[in-house]
Amino acid sequence: MPEPPELPHQRASDAERELAVEALREATADGRLTVAELELRLTAAYDARTRNELETLLADVKPGGLVSAAKPGAVADPGAGAAAAPRTRWIVSVMSGHDRRGRWRVGSRCNVINVMGGSALDLNDAELTAGRTEIRVISVMGGCEIRVPEGLDVLVSEFGIMGGNDVRLGAGLPASSGPQLHLRLISVMGGSSVRRGRKRK
């Protein structure tokens, strides 16, 4: 009996491409991929036509593939409707810069990567969408300037190699019932600065 013809691979949906992209970004934040590898795989993920192509991109960083990336049982964000502004979870500056100020929404976890570039984050008018927000700032031959509002409970964890971080939050007491911000600063031949209040013009 002749063997049946091989069935074509199942087409990938836009939602599955987004799941793969988010999984690749998480792998970069965990140190499984370099920034250069991330850029190549993001391009391939957005160009992928089949699920098999997406699974191949995730094979060495997400053993469960798209099933694992979907995170079954995860609670949906309450403000994820069409009218809600998108939440910032990634800010990547490679030989460039980003300046975030004014009203913007910060995800419960936000990764900021500066490679031979820099970014400025002003949180005075930002909306923290979770009771506890974690911002991880990785600077390689670059840096980041962060402004946090008065009264916000801020925790800072820092690590530097041939670089350093300058944290000056003052002695003011945080609000007892307000949200909490945890800054994780990792600087390699670069550094970040953290100040409280608005920047004087």
C-alpha positions in Angstrom: 0.0 0.0 0.0 1.3 3.4 -0.9 2.1 5.7 2.1 -0.4 8.5 2.6 0.9 11.9 1.7 2.4 14.0 4.5 0.0 16.5 5.9 1.0 20.2 5.7 2.1 21.9 8.9 -0.7 23.8 10.8 -0.7 27.5 10.1 0.3 29.8 13.0 -2.1 32.4 14.2 -1.3 36.0 15.3 -1.9 35.1 18.9 0.5 32.1 18.7 3.2 34.4 17.2 2.7 36.8 20.1 3.0 33.9 22.6 6.3 32.9 21.0 7.6 36.5 21.0 6.8 36.8 24.7 8.5 33.5 25.5 11.7 34.6 23.6 11.7 37.9 25.5 11.4 36.1 28.8 14.3 33.8 27.8 16.4 36.8 27.1 15.6 38.3 30.5 16.6 35.0 32.1 19.9 34.9 30.3 19.1 32.1 27.9 19.5 34.3 24.8 21.7 37.2 24.0 20.2 40.5 22.7 21.5 39.7 19.2 19.9 36.3 19.3 16.7 37.8 20.5 16.6 40.2 17.5 17.1 37.4 15.0 14.5 35.2 16.6 11.9 38.0 16.9 12.2 38.6 13.1 11.8 34.9 12.4 8.8 34.6 14.8 6.9 37.4 13.1 7.7 36.0 9.7 6.7 32.4 10.7 3.9 30.8 8.8 3.5 27.6 10.6 3.4 26.4 14.3 6.3 24.1 13.5 8.5 27.1 12.7 7.5 28.7 16.0 8.2 25.5 18.0 11.6 25.3 16.4 12.4 28.9 17.6 11.4 27.9 21.2 12.9 24.4 21.3 16.1 25.2 23.2 14.6 27.9 25.5 11.0 26.7 26.2 10.8 22.9 26.3 7.0 23.0 26.4 6.9 25.2 23.3 3.7 27.2 22.7 1.8 25.1 25.2 4.1 26.2 28.0 4.2 29.8 26.7 0.4 30.0 27.0 0.6 29.6 30.8 -2.7 27.8 31.3 -4.7 29.1 34.3 -3.1 32.5 34.3 -5.3 35.3 35.5 -6.1 37.9 32.8 -5.3 41.5 33.5 -8.4 43.4 34.6 -7.7 46.3 32.3 -6.9 44.3 29.2 -9.9 45.5 27.2 -9.7 47.3 23.9 -10.2 50.7 25.6 -7.3 50.2 28.1 -3.9 51.5 27.2 -1.2 48.8 26.6 1.0 48.0 29.5 4.8 48.4 29.0 6.7 45.2 29.7 9.8 45.7 27.5 12.0 48.7 26.7 15.1 47.8 24.6 17.7 50.3 23.6 20.6 49.0 21.5 22.8 51.9 20.4 19.8 54.1 20.9 17.7 55.6 23.6 14.1 55.7 25.1 12.5 58.5 27.1 9.3 57.4 28.9 7.5 60.2 30.8 4.0 61.5 31.3 1.1 59.1 31.6 2.0 55.5 30.7 1.1 52.1 32.1 3.7 49.8 33.6 3.2 46.1 33.6 3.7 44.1 36.8 7.1 43.1 35.4 9.0 45.3 33.1 12.4 44.6 31.6 14.6 47.5 30.5 17.7 46.6 28.4 20.3 49.2 27.5 23.2 48.1 25.3 25.5 50.9 24.3 22.5 53.1 24.7 20.4 54.6 27.5 16.9 55.2 28.7 15.1 57.6 31.0 12.1 56.4 33.0 9.9 59.0 34.8 7.4 57.2 37.0 5.8 60.3 38.6 2.8 60.2 36.3 3.0 56.5 35.4 0.2 54.0 36.4 1.5 51.0 38.3 -1.0 48.3 37.4 -0.1 45.9 40.2 0.3 46.1 43.9 3.9 45.0 43.5 5.8 46.1 40.4 9.2 44.8 39.4 11.4 46.7 36.9 14.6 45.0 35.9 17.2 47.3 34.3 20.2 45.7 32.5 22.8 48.1 31.3 25.8 47.0 29.2 28.0 50.0 28.3 24.9 52.1 28.8 22.7 53.5 31.5 19.3 54.4 32.8 17.9 57.4 34.7 14.9 56.6 36.9 12.6 59.1 38.7 10.2 57.7 41.3 7.3 59.7 42.9 7.3 60.9 46.5 5.7 58.5 49.0 6.2 55.4 46.8 7.6 52.3 48.6 10.8 51.5 46.6 13.1 48.5 47.1 16.4 48.5 45.2 18.7 45.5 44.4 21.8 46.4 42.5 24.9 44.7 41.0 27.7 46.2 39.1 30.8 45.1 37.2 33.2 47.8 36.1 30.3 50.1 36.6 27.9 51.2 39.3 24.6 52.6 40.3 23.7 55.9 42.1 20.6 55.5 44.3 19.4 58.5 46.3 15.8 58.1 47.6 16.0 60.2 50.7 14.7 59.4 54.2 11.0 60.0 53.5 8.6 57.3 54.7 6.5 55.5 52.0 2.7 55.3 52.1 1.6 52.4 54.2 -1.2 51.2 51.9 0.3 52.2 48.5 1.9 50.0 45.8 5.5 48.8 46.0 8.2 49.1 43.4 11.2 46.8 43.3 14.1 48.0 41.1 16.7 45.4 40.1 19.7 47.2 38.7 22.4 45.2 36.8 25.2 47.3 35.3 28.2 46.1 33.3 30.6 48.9 32.3 27.6 51.2 32.8 25.3 52.4 35.5 21.9 53.6 36.6 20.7 56.5 38.7 17.5 56.5 40.9 16.1 59.8 42.3 12.8 60.6 44.0 10.6 63.4 42.8 10.4 65.3 39.6 13.4 66.4 37.7 14.0 70.2 37.9 14.1 71.9 34.6 
